[in-house]
């Protein structure tokens, strides 16, 4: 029997073949909604991407063309002189090493501490843990400038002034990281934890072998955000460091700015150089940020 000889489904009541065609209005409406959403996303992408594109292309312009009238988006005579001058005018290699050390250590500690804290807040029922969670959330309601003075006094009294530890330790525990992990672990079924406990698994084994692998997408997301926060941090390293050999990238860029005039070509080149590691990290790790199967191991 060929495919053309296959019998069509028949309605039991009328004895007529059942049509499998969709209503034309439903298909048109779905297509219209998809096109509208796609168009809106492209418009938002253009609105956000145009300033970035202008910024990058302006770094390729000579200093005399940056303020020429009329303004142009594409440089007429592209040059890398701004990048070369920025790299030679500051010790960027040392700045990159210092910032990488701070960002990597802070990111590892932030992800680990936030994961442990979020798991405890989500899976243990204790009223003091709820109070502790409210205290963590309360820190987000305070401007960061309000906390600079007490944090500086504490770090100075601990003898960590002008050291990388003084930059790293205050940034380890973040309310955003704890909240992200708590909300994720709340979505993990309690039956999965109870099943592991019935099988004789200890609490540390449950956390390391079950919860940590499940939370990999949240860990990678927080790692990208934490690395970006520490890489772009300017105020706190500026307060904590006075040794030029320990300066981070953002302080190094600020040192390029003169007291009387600003060489915009050099400043734009240095800013683009500082963006390269963040873009590279995002492109490498974005494909790992995906949904996790939190129901793995459970039977229906």
C-alpha positions as CSV (number, residue, x, y, z in Angstrom):
1,X,0.0,0.0,0.0
2,X,1.4,3.3,-1.0
3,X,1.1,6.6,1.0
4,X,-1.7,7.7,-1.3
5,X,-3.7,4.6,-0.4
6,X,-3.5,5.1,3.3
7,X,-7.1,5.5,4.8
8,X,-8.0,8.9,6.2
9,X,-9.3,9.2,9.8
10,X,-13.1,9.1,9.8
11,X,-15.4,11.0,12.2
12,X,-17.4,8.4,14.2
13,X,-20.6,10.4,14.2
14,X,-20.9,11.6,10.6
15,X,-18.7,9.1,8.8
16,X,-16.9,11.9,7.0
17,X,-13.1,12.1,6.8
18,X,-11.6,14.4,9.4
19,X,-9.6,17.3,8.0
20,X,-6.2,18.0,9.5
21,X,-5.9,21.6,8.3
22,X,-5.5,24.4,10.8
23,X,-7.8,27.4,10.8
24,X,-6.3,30.1,8.6
25,X,-6.9,32.8,11.2
26,X,-5.0,31.0,13.9
27,X,-1.9,30.5,11.7
28,X,-2.0,34.2,10.6
29,X,-2.4,35.4,14.2
30,X,0.5,33.3,15.4
31,X,2.7,34.5,12.6
32,X,1.7,38.1,13.3
33,X,2.7,37.8,16.9
34,X,6.0,36.2,16.1
35,X,6.9,38.9,13.6
36,X,5.9,41.6,16.0
37,X,8.0,40.2,18.8
38,X,11.0,39.7,16.5
39,X,10.7,43.2,15.1
40,X,10.6,44.7,18.7
41,X,13.7,42.7,19.7
42,X,15.6,43.9,16.6
43,X,14.6,47.5,17.4
44,X,15.8,47.1,21.0
45,X,19.1,45.5,19.7
46,X,19.6,48.5,17.4
47,X,19.0,51.0,20.1
48,X,21.5,49.3,22.5
49,X,24.0,48.4,19.8
50,X,24.3,51.7,18.0
51,X,26.0,53.6,20.8
52,X,28.4,50.7,21.3
53,X,29.1,50.6,17.6
54,X,29.7,54.3,17.5
55,X,32.1,54.0,20.5
56,X,34.1,51.2,18.9
57,X,34.3,52.9,15.5
58,X,35.3,56.2,17.1
59,X,38.3,54.6,18.7
60,X,39.6,53.9,15.2
61,X,39.4,57.6,14.2
62,X,42.3,60.0,14.4
63,X,42.1,62.6,17.2
64,X,41.3,65.4,14.7
65,X,38.3,63.5,13.3
66,X,36.4,62.9,16.5
67,X,34.8,66.3,16.7
68,X,34.8,67.2,13.0
69,X,31.5,68.5,11.6
70,X,29.4,66.8,10.3
71,X,29.8,63.8,12.5
72,X,30.4,60.5,10.7
73,X,29.9,57.0,12.0
74,X,32.5,55.2,9.8
75,X,36.0,56.6,10.0
76,X,37.4,57.9,6.8
77,X,41.0,57.0,7.6
78,X,41.0,54.2,10.2
79,X,44.0,54.0,12.5
80,X,45.2,52.1,15.5
81,X,47.3,54.9,16.8
82,X,45.0,55.4,19.8
83,X,45.4,51.8,20.8
84,X,49.1,51.9,20.5
85,X,49.4,55.2,22.5
86,X,47.1,53.9,25.2
87,X,49.1,50.6,25.6
88,X,52.4,52.5,25.7
89,X,51.3,55.3,28.0
90,X,50.2,53.0,30.8
91,X,51.4,49.7,32.2
92,X,48.5,47.8,30.8
93,X,50.1,44.4,31.0
94,X,50.5,44.8,34.8
95,X,47.0,46.2,35.1
96,X,45.6,43.3,33.3
97,X,47.5,40.8,35.6
98,X,46.3,42.6,38.7
99,X,42.7,42.8,37.6
100,X,42.7,39.2,36.5
101,X,44.0,38.0,39.9
102,X,41.3,40.0,41.7
103,X,38.5,38.9,39.4
104,X,39.3,35.2,39.3
105,X,39.7,34.8,43.1
106,X,36.7,37.0,43.8
107,X,34.5,35.1,41.3
108,X,35.4,31.7,42.7
109,X,34.8,32.7,46.3
110,X,31.5,34.5,45.4
111,X,30.1,31.5,43.5
112,X,31.1,29.1,46.3
113,X,29.8,31.2,49.2
114,X,26.6,32.1,47.3
115,X,25.9,28.5,46.4
116,X,26.3,27.3,50.0
117,X,24.2,30.2,51.4
118,X,21.4,29.8,48.8
119,X,21.2,26.1,49.5
120,X,20.9,26.6,53.3
121,X,18.3,29.4,52.9
122,X,16.2,27.2,50.5
123,X,16.3,23.7,52.0
124,X,16.6,24.3,55.8
125,X,13.6,25.5,57.8
126,X,14.8,27.8,60.5
127,X,13.4,31.2,61.5
128,X,16.8,32.6,62.0
129,X,17.8,31.7,58.5
130,X,14.8,33.7,57.3
131,X,15.9,36.6,59.4
132,X,19.4,36.3,58.0
133,X,18.0,36.3,54.4
134,X,16.1,39.5,55.2
135,X,19.2,41.1,56.4
136,X,21.0,40.1,53.2
137,X,18.2,41.6,51.1
138,X,18.3,44.7,53.2
139,X,21.8,45.5,52.1
140,X,20.5,46.0,48.5
141,X,18.3,48.9,49.7
142,X,21.4,50.9,50.8
143,X,23.4,52.9,48.3
144,X,26.9,51.6,47.9
145,X,28.3,55.0,48.8
146,X,26.8,54.7,52.3
147,X,28.8,51.5,53.0
148,X,32.1,52.7,51.7
149,X,33.2,54.4,54.9
150,X,32.5,51.6,57.4
151,X,33.9,49.0,55.0
152,X,37.1,51.1,54.6
153,X,37.5,51.4,58.3
154,X,37.1,47.7,58.9
155,X,39.5,46.7,56.1
156,X,42.1,49.3,57.3
157,X,41.8,48.0,60.9
158,X,42.4,44.5,59.7
159,X,45.6,45.5,58.1
160,X,44.5,44.8,54.6
161,X,44.9,48.3,53.2
162,X,46.8,48.5,49.9
163,X,46.4,44.8,49.2
164,X,44.5,42.6,46.9
165,X,42.8,40.9,49.9
166,X,41.3,44.2,50.9
167,X,39.6,44.4,47.5
168,X,38.5,40.7,47.4
169,X,37.1,40.0,50.8
170,X,34.4,42.7,51.0
171,X,33.1,41.6,47.6
172,X,32.7,37.9,48.3
173,X,29.2,37.8,49.7
174,X,26.6,39.4,47.4
175,X,22.9,39.7,47.9
176,X,22.3,39.1,44.3
177,X,24.2,35.8,44.3
178,X,22.5,34.5,47.4
179,X,19.1,35.4,46.0
180,X,19.8,33.7,42.7
181,X,20.8,30.4,44.3
182,X,18.0,30.5,46.8
183,X,15.4,31.0,44.2
184,X,16.9,28.2,42.0
185,X,17.1,25.7,44.9
186,X,13.5,26.4,45.8
187,X,12.5,25.0,42.4
188,X,14.4,21.7,43.1
189,X,11.9,19.1,44.4
190,X,12.3,18.2,48.0
191,X,11.6,14.6,47.1
192,X,15.0,14.5,45.4
193,X,16.7,15.4,48.6
194,X,14.6,13.1,50.7
195,X,15.3,10.2,48.3
196,X,19.0,10.8,48.7
197,X,18.7,10.9,52.5
198,X,16.7,7.6,52.5
199,X,19.6,6.0,50.5
200,X,22.0,7.0,53.2
201,X,23.6,10.1,51.7
202,X,24.9,12.7,54.0
203,X,24.1,16.4,53.8
204,X,27.5,17.3,52.4
205,X,27.3,14.5,49.8
206,X,23.8,15.7,48.8
207,X,25.0,19.2,48.3
208,X,28.2,18.3,46.3
209,X,26.8,15.4,44.2
210,X,23.3,16.6,43.5
211,X,22.7,20.3,44.1
212,X,26.0,21.6,42.8
213,X,25.7,19.8,39.4
214,X,22.1,20.9,39.0
215,X,23.0,24.6,39.7
216,X,25.7,24.7,37.0
217,X,23.7,27.2,34.9
218,X,23.3,29.6,37.9
219,X,26.9,29.2,38.8
220,X,28.0,30.1,35.3
221,X,25.6,33.1,35.2
222,X,26.8,34.4,38.5
223,X,30.4,33.8,37.5
224,X,30.0,36.0,34.4
225,X,28.2,38.7,36.3
226,X,30.7,38.6,39.2
227,X,33.7,38.8,36.9
228,X,32.1,41.7,35.1
229,X,31.4,43.6,38.3
230,X,34.9,43.2,39.6
231,X,36.5,44.0,36.3
232,X,34.5,47.3,36.0
233,X,34.9,48.2,39.7
234,X,36.5,51.6,40.1
235,X,35.6,53.3,43.4
236,X,36.6,50.6,45.9
237,X,40.1,49.8,44.3
238,X,40.7,53.5,44.1
239,X,40.1,53.9,47.8
240,X,42.1,50.7,48.8
241,X,45.2,51.0,46.6
242,X,47.9,53.6,46.5
243,X,50.7,51.5,44.9
244,X,50.8,52.0,41.1
245,X,52.1,48.4,40.7
246,X,48.8,47.1,42.2
247,X,46.4,49.3,40.2
248,X,43.6,47.6,38.3
249,X,42.5,48.3,34.7
250,X,39.9,51.0,35.6
251,X,42.3,53.0,37.7
252,X,44.9,52.7,34.9
253,X,42.4,54.1,32.4
254,X,41.7,57.0,34.8
255,X,45.4,57.7,35.0
256,X,45.5,58.4,31.3
257,X,43.1,61.4,31.7
258,X,45.1,64.6,32.1
259,X,44.4,67.4,34.4
260,X,44.0,70.1,31.7
261,X,43.1,68.2,28.6
262,X,41.9,64.8,27.5
263,X,43.3,62.9,24.6
264,X,40.0,61.3,23.5
265,X,41.6,59.0,20.9
266,X,43.9,57.4,23.6
267,X,41.0,57.2,26.1
268,X,38.7,55.5,23.7
269,X,41.5,53.1,22.7
270,X,42.1,52.2,26.3
271,X,38.4,51.7,27.0
272,X,38.1,49.3,24.1
273,X,41.1,47.4,25.2
274,X,39.5,47.0,28.7
275,X,36.4,45.5,27.1
276,X,38.1,42.7,25.2
277,X,38.4,40.2,28.1
278,X,34.7,40.7,29.1
279,X,33.5,40.1,25.5
280,X,35.8,37.0,25.2
281,X,34.5,35.5,28.4
282,X,30.9,36.1,27.5
283,X,31.3,34.5,24.0
284,X,33.1,31.5,25.5
285,X,30.7,30.7,28.4
286,X,27.3,31.9,27.0
287,X,26.5,28.5,25.5
288,X,26.8,26.8,28.9
289,X,24.1,29.0,30.4
290,X,21.2,26.8,29.8
291,X,18.3,25.3,31.7
292,X,18.9,22.4,34.0
293,X,16.7,19.3,34.3
294,X,15.8,19.6,38.0
295,X,13.5,16.6,37.8
296,X,16.3,14.2,36.8
297,X,16.2,11.1,38.9
298,X,12.6,11.4,39.9
299,X,9.8,9.0,38.8
300,X,6.3,10.2,37.8
